[in-house]
Amino acid sequence: MSEIKEAKVVWKGDGLSFSSELGSGYRLDVGGPSGGSPMELLLAGVAGCTAMDVVNILQKMRQPFTGLEVAVCGTRAADYPMVYTDVNVTYIVKGEGVDTEAVERAIALSHETYCSASIMVERSGARLTTDYRIEPSVS
């Protein structure tokens, strides 16, 4: 069954500043001095999507992780439409005794099967790469 998602932006009447409301009711600024650019928000969508997958998968694998950070860096083409040509996703998994093979499997499952945001970016022609590191928990 298909799922419909919605979002809208309303121009604030000044420059390129917009207020945005997602179908879930969440509000954020887009553009202008106080908002993220649409292309940055696209990267944030990739980060959030894959982070949810990796946390879910590592929990199901009963891995003893205590934290996860996901940083996404994108390189855009110089000419319009200035799409992303390269996107790198870095995972920082925190915890003691976390199995590297489990982390690698969780990342692979996210990017190959579950994370619709990263799959859309890659299918649009961007080269998507991933890396990770496991760090001890901070006491």
ROKOL-345181 format. One record per residue: residue number from 1; residue in three letters; x, y, z of N, C-alpha, C, O, CB in turn. Coordinates in steps of 0.001 Angstrom, whole numbers, plus 524288, in hexadecimal, padded with zeros to 5 digits. Each point is the difference from the previous one (the first is absolute). Glycine has a CB too. Layout:
N
seq_type_n_u_n_v_n_w_ca_u_ca_v_ca_w_c_u_c_v_c_w_o_u_o_v_o_w_cb_u_cb_v_cb_w
NUM_ALA_X_Y_Z_X_Y_Z_X_Y_Z_X_Y_Z_X_Y_Z
...
This chain:
139
seq_type_n_u_n_v_n_w_ca_u_ca_v_ca_w_c_u_c_v_c_w_o_u_o_v_o_w_cb_u_cb_v_cb_w
1_MET_80345_7FB68_80000_7FCBB_80498_80000_80377_804DD_80000_803CA_8004B_802F2_7F504_7FAD3_801CD
2_SER_805F0_8088D_7F812_80302_804CC_7FF93_7FF1A_80380_804B7_7FBCD_8000B_80258_803B3_7FF5A_7F3EF
3_GLU_80491_80388_80B07_7FFA6_803B9_8044D_800C5_80578_7FDC6_8038F_800E7_7FCE5_7FFCD_7F868_809B1
4_ILE_7F964_80A38_7FAF7_80053_80566_7FE27_80258_80356_8044F_7FE40_7FFD1_8047A_7F9EE_7FEF7_7F590
5_LYS_80BC7_80441_8049B_80267_803B8_8039E_7FF13_8056C_7FDD0_7FF9E_800B0_7FB41_8074F_7F8CA_807B7
6_GLU_7F8B7_80A62_80078_7FF00_80553_7FE40_8039A_803D5_802B1_801BD_7FF1E_80465_7F501_7FE8C_7F9E6
7_ALA_80A59_80692_7FF07_802E2_80465_8022C_7FE66_804CC_7FCEC_7FE9F_7FFA9_7FB68_8090F_7FAA3_80774
8_LYS_7F887_80A37_7FFC0_7FEEA_804D3_7FD29_803A2_80439_8020B_801C5_7FFD5_80478_7F4C3_7FD9B_7FA12
9_VAL_80A87_8064F_7FE20_80301_80496_80192_7FCC7_804D2_7FEB3_7FD19_8001E_7FC2B_80B97_7FB3C_8025C
10_VAL_7F7E5_8089F_804C6_7FD4B_804F4_7FF37_8041F_80448_80030_802FA_80069_803C1_7F480_7FC37_80049
11_TRP_808A9_80681_7F7EE_803BB_80458_7FFB3_7FEDF_803D8_8045A_7FB7E_80166_800EC_80560_7FD83_7F556
12_LYS_80333_802CA_80C68_7FF65_803AC_8045B_7FF8A_805A7_7FE1D_7FF31_8038B_80327_805E2_7F64D_8027D
13_GLY_7FB70_80705_7F539_7FF60_8053A_7FDD8_80502_80329_7FFD1_7FFF1_8049C_7FEA0_7F71E_7FB1D_804A2
14_ASP_80D4D_7FDC9_7FE24_804F4_802CD_8001F_8044E_7FC73_7FDE8_800E7_7FBC3_80217_7FC18_809AE_805A0
15_GLY_8059C_7FC45_7F43B_80454_7FCEC_7FDE7_7FE51_7FA8E_7FE72_7FBEA_7FF35_7FD99_80A20_805E8_807E5
16_LEU_7FD3B_7F72B_7FBF3_7FED5_7FA82_7FED8_7FF11_7FCFA_8050A_801E1_7FB9D_80098_8038C_804E4_7F739
17_SER_7F7B4_801CF_80BC7_7FEAC_7FD81_804F3_7FA8C_7FD9B_7FFB7_7FC44_80279_7FE3E_80981_803E2_80692
18_PHE_7F9E1_7F4CB_7FCF4_7FB10_7FD2C_7FFEE_7FF34_7FD53_80542_803C6_7FE99_802A1_7FCE5_80009_7F398
19_SER_7FA7C_800AE_80B44_7FEC6_7FC8D_8045C_7FDD9_7FB01_7FD8F_7FD33_80020_7FC18_800EA_80776_80A57
20_SER_8033C_7F425_7FBE8_7FE69_7FAF3_7FDEC_7FD07_7FD09_80425_80143_80044_804A2_80675_7FF88_7F556
21_GLU_7F454_7FD60_80455_7FD2A_7FC8D_8038A_7FF93_7FAAC_7FD7C_7FE40_7FF7A_7FB8D_7FCAF_80810_8084D
22_LEU_806B4_7F47F_7FF12_7FFAD_7FAAB_7FE16_7FAB3_7FDB8_80166_7FD58_801F0_80383_80C67_7FCF9_7FD59
23_GLY_7F4C3_7FD0E_7FC72_7FB02_7FD7A_80110_7FF6D_7FE33_8059F_7FBA6_7FF8A_801FD_8043A_7FDB4_7F4D4
24_SER_8047C_801BF_80BBA_7FFEE_7FE59_8057D_7FEFA_80482_803B6_7FF2C_7FF2F_804AA_806F8_7F9BB_7F909
25_GLY_7F9E9_80BEB_80034_7FF35_80491_80342_8050E_802C1_80180_7FFDD_8044F_80221_7F836_7F769_8012F
26_TYR_80C62_801DA_7FB9A_80507_80264_80149_800DC_804CD_7FC94_7FED5_7FFF2_7FB55_804D8_7F749_80761
27_ARG_7FE57_80CD7_7FF9F_800F8_804E7_7FD2C_805CA_80150_80024_802A6_7FEFC_803E2_7F453_8043F_7FE55
28_LEU_80AFA_7FF05_7F98F_80560_801C2_7FFBF_8007F_8044C_7FBEF_7FCB9_8008B_7FC86_80678_7F697_80648
29_ASP_800FB_80BE8_7FDB7_80118_80415_7FC2A_80350_7FDC2_7FBA2_80363_7FCB3_800E0_7FC13_80A41_8060F
30_VAL_7FF81_7FAE4_7F45B_802F8_7FE69_7FB6B_80200_804F3_7FD65_7FD0B_803AD_7FF0F_7FD90_7F401_7FFAE
31_GLY_80A7A_8085E_8001D_80256_80484_7FD68_80093_804A3_8039C_7FECE_7FFB9_804A7_7FD69_7FD2E_7F316
32_GLY_805A2_8075F_80609_800B8_804C0_80304_80432_7FF5E_8041F_802C3_7FC11_80019_7F3FA_80627_7FE50
33_PRO_809C3_801AB_80505_80426_7FFD8_803E6_7FF1E_7FC23_80475_803B7_7FE9C_802B8_7FDD9_80A86_7FB0C
34_SER_7F99C_7F51A_80308_7FEF3_7FC9A_8047A_7FE97_7FA68_7FE87_7FEF2_7FCD2_80373_7FE28_80B0A_80134
35_GLY_802DA_7F6E4_7F658_7FE65_7FAC7_7FE6C_80423_7FD2C_7FCEA_80385_80269_7FDC7_7F376_800B0_8022E
36_GLY_80893_7F7C9_7FFEB_80387_7FCD7_7FCD7_7FE7B_80055_7FA49_7FB7C_800FF_7FEB1_80603_7F8FA_808DC
37_SER_80249_80530_7F518_7FEC7_7FFF5_7FA68_7FD40_7FADE_7FEAA_800B7_7FC1A_802B9_80719_809BC_7FB3C
38_PRO_7F517_7FA24_7FDEC_7FD67_7FB21_7FE85_803CD_7FB80_7FF10_7FECE_7FB82_8013C_7FA2E_809DC_7FADD
39_MET_80B8D_7FBD4_801BB_803C7_7FBDC_7FEF5_80288_7FDFF_8050B_8015A_7FB66_80057_80052_80893_7F6DC
40_GLU_7FEFC_7FF67_80CB3_801E3_7FE32_80519_7FBE5_7FC8E_80294_80147_7FC0D_8026D_80431_80C14_7FE94
41_LEU_7F5A2_7F961_7FE78_7FBC3_7FCE9_80252_7FFA0_7FAA5_7FD72_7FE7C_7FC34_80289_7FCA8_80C09_7FF80
42_LEU_8063B_7F76E_7F8F9_8002C_7FAF7_7FD5A_80418_7FC7C_80291_7FF0A_7FB60_800E9_7FE11_808DC_7F6A5
43_LEU_80776_7FDFE_8099A_80413_7FCFB_802AE_7FE39_7FE64_80572_80107_7FB9F_801B1_805D7_8092A_7F938
44_ALA_7F676_7FEC0_807DB_7FDFC_7FEBA_80532_7FC08_7FB8D_7FFA2_7FFBF_7FCB0_8037A_801B4_80CA0_7FF75
45_GLY_7FB7D_7F699_7F8E8_7FC4D_7FBBD_7FF32_802BD_7FAC8_7FF4E_7FE4B_7FC08_8021C_7FB92_80A4D_7F9E1
46_VAL_80A6B_7F9B1_80109_80311_7FB34_7FF56_8022D_7FE4D_80543_7FFA8_7FB6A_80167_802AB_8071B_7F555
47_ALA_7FFF1_80130_80C37_8024A_7FEB4_80518_7FBE9_7FDC0_803B4_800EF_7FC05_80287_805AC_80B14_7FC39
48_GLY_7F4E9_7FB6B_80191_7FBE6_7FE28_80380_7FDDD_7FAB6_7FE74_7FF0F_7FCA7_80352_7FEB6_80C83_7FE67
49_CYS_80179_7F618_7F93E_7FDD6_7FB19_7FE01_8039A_7FB6B_8013F_7FE49_7FC0D_80224_7FD36_808E5_7F6B3
50_THR_80977_7FB99_805D3_80399_7FBA4_800E4_8012C_7FF49_805C9_800DF_7FB9A_801BB_8030A_805F8_7F57D
51_ALA_7FC21_802AB_80BD3_800E4_7FF7F_805A2_7FBB0_7FCC2_80283_80118_7FCA7_80346_80385_80C03_7FCCF
52_MET_7F685_7F84B_7FE6D_7FBA4_7FCF3_80225_80098_7FA3A_7FEAE_7FF1A_7FC9A_80348_7FB10_80B3B_7FBF2
53_ASP_8075D_7F71D_7FBEC_800C8_7FA94_7FE62_80449_7FD5F_80332_7FF41_7FBBC_80217_7FDCF_806A4_7F4EA
54_VAL_80775_8003D_8095B_8047E_7FD9F_8029B_7FEE3_7FF11_805CA_8015C_7FBE0_80211_8049A_80886_7F785
55_VAL_7F79A_7FF57_8090C_7FE94_7FF30_80580_7FC50_7FB55_80072_800D0_7FC9D_80351_80049_80D0D_7FE93
56_ASN_7FAEE_7F61B_7FAE1_7FC39_7FBBA_80029_802AD_7FABB_7FF13_7FEFA_7FC3B_802CD_7FA0A_809EB_7FA0C
57_ILE_80A58_7F99C_7FF49_8029E_7FB10_7FEAA_803C6_7FE61_80450_8001E_7FB70_80185_7FF0D_806B1_7F4EE
58_LEU_803F4_80199_80B8D_803B2_7FEA8_8042E_7FD27_7FE47_804F5_801D6_7FC86_802C5_80492_809E0_7F97D
59_GLN_7F520_7FC05_804DB_7FCEC_7FE45_80480_7FE09_7FA6B_7FF3A_80030_7FCD6_8039E_7FD24_80C76_7FE14
60_LYS_800CE_7F582_7F9A5_7FE2D_7FAAE_7FEE7_80476_7FC12_8004B_7FF2B_7FB76_8015A_7F9CB_80839_7F8F6
61_MET_80BCF_7FE12_8046A_804A4_7FCA5_8005D_8021A_7FFBD_80599_803E2_7FD5D_8010A_7FE4F_804E5_7F5AD
62_ARG_7FB3A_8007B_80CD9_8017A_80026_80584_805A4_801E2_800CB_802E5_7FDEF_8033D_7F6CA_7FAC9_7FE61
63_GLN_807C1_80B3A_7FB5C_80537_8024B_8008E_8000D_803D2_80492_7FC2F_802CE_800D4_80574_7FC2A_7F57E
64_PRO_802A0_8012F_80CA8_80042_8034D_804AB_801B0_805A2_7FEDF_80360_8021A_802B4_7FEA6_7F5E1_8024D
65_PHE_7FBAE_80A6D_7F715_80173_80565_7FEC0_7FCF8_803BC_80381_7FBAC_7FED6_801BE_80650_7FEAB_7F4E8
66_THR_80066_80702_80A55_7FD8E_803DA_80374_7FEE2_80524_7FD3F_7FD9F_80385_80241_806F0_7F854_80530
67_GLY_7FD2B_80496_7F3A8_7FF12_804D2_7FD1C_80136_7FF4B_7FA40_802D2_7FC6B_7FE78_7FF38_808BA_80985
68_LEU_7FBCD_7FE4D_7F4E0_80108_80003_7FA65_7FFBB_8059A_7FE09_7FC5A_802E2_80138_7FFF7_7F3F9_7FDC3
69_GLU_80795_80AA1_7FDFC_7FFF2_804F8_7FD2C_800B0_7FEBD_7FA3D_80307_7FC8A_7FE95_800AF_80892_80931
70_VAL_7F981_7FDAE_7F4F6_80081_7FF4E_7FA5C_80100_8055D_7FD94_7FCDF_8039A_80097_7FD1B_7F466_7FF6E
71_ALA_80A62_80877_7FD47_80161_804D9_7FD56_7FFEE_7FF01_7FA24_80232_7FC26_7FE24_80355_806E9_80987
72_VAL_7F7F2_8006A_7F571_7FFA0_7FF66_7FA59_80280_804C3_7FD70_7FED9_80474_80169_7F8D7_7F620_7FF5E
73_CYS_80BB7_80471_7FB78_802AA_8042B_7FD22_7FEF4_7FF2F_7FA37_80108_7FBCC_7FDE8_8060C_80514_8090D
74_GLY_7F6E0_8031E_7F675_7FEBE_7FF92_7FA78_802FA_803F9_7FCC2_800B8_80478_8019F_7F67F_7F83C_800C9
75_THR_80A81_801A5_7F903_8028E_8036F_7FC3A_7FC3C_800E3_7FB84_7FDFF_7FC4F_7FDA9_80B0E_80073_804D6
76_ARG_7F603_80839_7FC58_7FC48_80152_7FBDA_802D3_8015C_7FAF6_80469_801EC_8000E_7F547_80146_806A9
77_ALA_803B4_7FBC8_7F4F5_80209_8016F_7FADB_8005F_805EF_7FF9A_7FCF9_802CF_80276_7FF26_7F508_7F983
78_ALA_80794_80A0B_800F2_800CF_8059F_7FF62_7FBCC_80284_7FC9D_7FEEC_804A8_80087_80AA0_7F9DE_80081
79_ASP_7F412_7FE6C_7FB80_7FC20_8021C_7FC5A_7FA82_7FE4F_80188_7FF46_7FBE5_80266_8076D_80409_7F676
80_TYR_7F573_8033D_805C0_7FA8D_7FED1_8011C_7FE60_7FB19_7FD35_80171_7FF21_7FB80_7FCA8_80A4A_805BD
81_PRO_7FEE6_7F360_8016D_7FCFF_800F9_804C1_80319_7FF27_80513_7FD9C_7FF9E_80428_7FA94_7FDC5_7F6CD
82_MET_80CE5_80250_804DB_8036E_7FFA0_80491_7FE70_7FB8D_803AF_7FF95_800BB_804BC_801F3_808DB_7FA8D
83_VAL_7FDA1_7F1D4_7FE75_7FE90_7FB5B_80303_804BF_7FE0C_80309_8046C_80184_7FEE0_7F4AC_7FC13_7FA73
84_TYR_805FB_7FF19_80A74_80450_7FD82_802BD_80289_7FC07_7FC5D_7FD59_7FCC8_7FD9A_7FE38_8048C_80B2C
85_THR_80993_7FEF4_7F6DC_802F0_7FC3A_7FCE2_80272_7FBD0_8036A_800A3_7FB87_7FE5A_80123_80B6A_7FB14
86_ASP_7FF98_7FA8E_80B59_8025D_7FC6C_803C4_7FDAF_80111_8055A_7FF73_80480_8019C_808EC_7FB04_7F925
87_VAL_7F64A_7FC59_807F6_7FDE5_8006D_80547_802C0_7FBF0_80356_80018_7FB60_7FEAD_7F70F_807E9_7FE14
88_ASN_80B1E_7FE7E_807A4_80288_7FC6C_803A2_7FCFF_80013_80525_7FEAA_80423_80210_80A31_7FD49_7F9A6
89_VAL_7F621_7F9EE_8064A_7FD46_7FF62_804F4_803CD_7FD85_803DF_801F8_7FBB4_7FF1B_7F527_80363_7FC62
90_THR_809E2_803AB_808D2_80389_7FE0A_8040E_7FCD3_7FECC_804E8_7FD01_80342_801E0_80A9A_801FD_7FA6F
91_TYR_7F91B_7F60F_805B6_7FD52_7FE2E_804B0_803EF_7FFCB_80472_80448_7FDE6_7FF61_7F533_7FCDB_7FB4A
92_ILE_80515_80769_809C5_80325_7FF93_804B5_7FCA8_7FD11_803F9_7FC4B_80220_80235_808D7_8065D_7FBEF
93_VAL_7FC46_7F29C_802B1_7FD27_7FC9F_80394_802EC_80019_8052D_804BF_7FF3E_80021_7F7CB_7FAED_7F880
94_LYS_800A9_806C3_80B9A_80278_8004D_80523_7FE6A_7FB55_8034A_7FB77_7FE67_80017_804A6_80B64_7FF69
95_GLY_803C2_7F410_80333_7FEF6_7FB9E_80370_80499_7FC5C_80064_8038F_80022_7FCC5_7F327_80092_80102
96_GLU_80930_7FC11_8062C_80412_7FC15_800F4_7FE0D_7FAB8_7FE0F_7FB83_7FE93_800F4_807EA_8066F_806ED
97_GLY_7FFE6_7F81B_7F56C_7FEA0_7FABD_7FE4D_7FC56_7FFC2_7FB5D_7FD86_7FBFB_7FF1B_803C3_8016D_809E6
98_VAL_7FE4F_806DE_7F3FD_7FCAE_80002_7FB57_802E4_7FD12_7FBA7_8048A_8011F_7FEE2_7F72A_8078F_803B9
99_ASP_801A9_7F39F_7FB00_8024A_7FCB8_7FBEE_80055_802F4_7FAD6_7FC12_801FF_7FE14_80065_7F607_80666
100_THR_8083B_80840_7F946_800B8_802E0_7FB16_7FCC7_7FD9D_7FB8D_7FDEA_802D7_7FCBA_80B1E_7FFA2_80635
101_GLU_7F691_7F85B_7FCF3_7FCEE_7FD89_7FBD9_7FA3B_80169_80071_7FD5B_80098_7FC07_80915_7F810_803B4
102_ALA_7F79B_807E2_804FA_7FA8D_80192_800C0_7FF27_80594_7FE19_7FC0A_80122_7FD85_8033D_7F8CE_80A2E
103_VAL_80461_80987_7F96C_7FF98_8056C_7FE2A_80020_8002B_7FA0F_7FCD6_802AF_7FD93_80780_80089_80AA5
104_GLU_7FF4C_7F9EF_7F571_8005B_7FFDB_7FA47_7FAFD_7FDDE_7FD9B_7FE2E_80202_7FC07_80B84_7FCCB_804A2
105_ARG_7F419_7FD37_801AD_7FB24_7FDA4_7FDFA_7FB71_803CC_8008D_7FCCC_8007A_7FC72_80683_7F68F_805E9
106_ALA_7FC61_80BA6_80210_7FBC8_803C7_800D3_8004F_8046B_7FBFE_7FC03_80196_7FDD5_803EA_7FC3D_80BC5
107_ILE_804C0_80425_7F56C_800B5_80430_7FC27_7FE8E_7FE0B_7FA91_7FD4C_802B7_7FD18_809D8_80147_80865
108_ALA_7FAA1_7F75B_7F921_7FECA_7FDD7_7FAD3_7FA1E_7FF3B_7FF4E_7FDD8_8015A_7FBEB_80AE7_7FA30_803F9
109_LEU_7F4A9_8024D_80413_7FA53_7FF3E_7FF97_7FD30_8052E_7FF58_7FC51_80067_7FCF0_80468_7F792_8088D
110_SER_80100_80BFF_7FD5F_7FD8D_8051F_7FF82_8007A_80207_7FA72_7FC21_80192_7FDA0_805D6_80047_80BC3
111_HIS_802C1_7FE1E_7F491_800E2_80264_7FAE1_7FE3C_7FCB9_7FB66_7FEFA_80217_7FBCB_80864_8025D_80830
112_GLU_7F842_7F679_7FCBF_7FE6E_7FCA8_7FBA5_7FA28_7FECF_7FFF3_7FDC8_7FEE1_7FBE3_80B15_7FD45_80459
113_THR_7F49E_80419_80462_7FA9E_7FE2D_8005E_7FC37_803DD_80272_7FBBC_800CA_7FDED_807EA_7F676_802A6
114_TYR_7FDC9_80B2F_803C8_7FC2C_802CA_8032A_7FFD5_805E7_7FF7E_7FBC3_80242_80035_80551_7F699_805AE
115_CYS_80355_809B9_7F977_8000C_805BC_8002E_7FE79_80244_7FAAF_8033C_80086_7FC7C_803C0_7FF3F_80A7D
116_SER_7F408_8018D_7F88E_7FE11_80208_7FB06_802AD_80518_7FE80_800AD_80112_7FB5C_7F6C7_7FAA8_80669
117_ALA_80A15_8076F_8020F_80289_80504_7FEC7_80550_7FF2A_7FD6F_80122_80266_7FBFD_7FA33_801BD_80B90
118_SER_807EE_7F884_7FAB1_80528_7FF24_7FDA7_7FF8F_7FD13_7FACF_80304_800F7_7FC61_800F5_7FEE8_80C98
119_ILE_7F84D_7FC99_7F6B2_7FF3C_7FD23_7FB1B_7FE4B_803C4_7FBAA_801C6_7FF83_7FB8E_7FBD3_7F84F_80980
120_MET_7FEF2_80BF3_7FC35_7FE68_803E2_7FC17_80499_8035E_7FE3D_80093_8011D_7FB5C_7F67D_7FF01_80899
121_VAL_80C34_8017F_7FFC1_80490_80335_7FEA9_803A2_7FCF5_7FC68_801DC_8020D_7FC12_7FD76_802BD_80C83
122_GLU_801AA_7F658_7F8C9_8038A_7FCD1_7FCCD_7FDB2_7FEEA_7FA9D_802CA_80034_7FC17_800BB_7FBB6_80C0F
123_ARG_7F772_802F3_7F7A2_7FD8B_7FEF1_7FAEE_7FFBF_804DC_7FC8C_7FF70_7FF95_7FB3E_7FB56_7F968_80905
124_SER_805A4_80BA1_7FE24_80002_804D2_7FCE5_80540_800E6_7FD64_80093_803A0_7FCE4_7F8CC_80028_80924
125_GLY_80A7A_7F8F4_7FB34_80510_80069_7FD70_80477_80189_80386_80479_80027_7FE3D_7F6B9_80217_7F9FE
126_ALA_803C6_7FEE7_80CAF_8043B_8015B_80396_802F9_7FB09_80192_7FDBA_7FBCF_8009E_7FD20_80C03_802BE
127_ARG_80A31_7F8CC_7FD3E_80331_7FBB5_801FC_7FFA7_8003C_805F0_801A7_803D8_8025F_80492_7FC4A_7F5B7
128_LEU_7F7A0_7FBBF_80A5B_7FF2F_7FFEA_8059B_803FA_7FC5D_80287_8005F_7FB6B_7FE98_7F607_80680_80034
129_THR_80C90_80025_804EB_803D4_7FCDF_802D0_7FECC_80045_805D2_7FD8E_803B2_801DF_8094D_7FDF1_7F72A
130_THR_7FAEB_7FA5D_809C9_7FF38_7FFE7_805A3_80515_7FE91_802B5_8034D_7FD4A_7FDCB_7F343_80045_800FF
131_ASP_80A06_80448_805FC_8042D_7FE39_80366_7FDFE_8004D_80593_7FC03_80276_80113_80B15_8008E_7F89E
132_TYR_7FBB6_7FA75_809D0_7FE3F_7FFFE_8056E_804B4_7FF6B_80391_80440_7FE71_7FE61_7F30B_7FDB5_7FF0E
133_ARG_807C8_80529_80776_803B9_7FEC4_8041B_7FCEF_7FEE0_804F4_7FBB0_801F9_800CD_80B61_803B0_7FB19
134_ILE_7FB46_7F722_8075D_7FDA9_7FEAB_80501_8035B_80290_80431_804BF_7FF3F_80027_7F780_7F814_7FC75
135_GLU_80148_80BAD_806BF_802C0_802D1_80421_7FDE6_7FE34_80542_7FB7C_7FE6A_80073_805FF_80967_7F9A8
136_PRO_801D6_7F871_809D8_7FE03_7FEA5_80536_7FC07_803FE_801DA_8001A_80489_7FE66_8085F_7F715_803B3
137_SER_7F40A_802A4_80148_7FC29_80383_8024D_802BF_803F5_80380_803E1_7FEC2_8028D_7F53D_7FA32_7FD12
138_VAL_804DC_80BBF_80078_80218_80400_80378_7FD29_7FFAA_80531_7FB33_8002B_8002E_80719_805B7_7F833
139_SER_800A1_7F9A4_80BC8_7FD93_7FF83_8052B_7FE35_80523_80219_7FDE1_8003D_8044F_8079E_7F832_7FD63
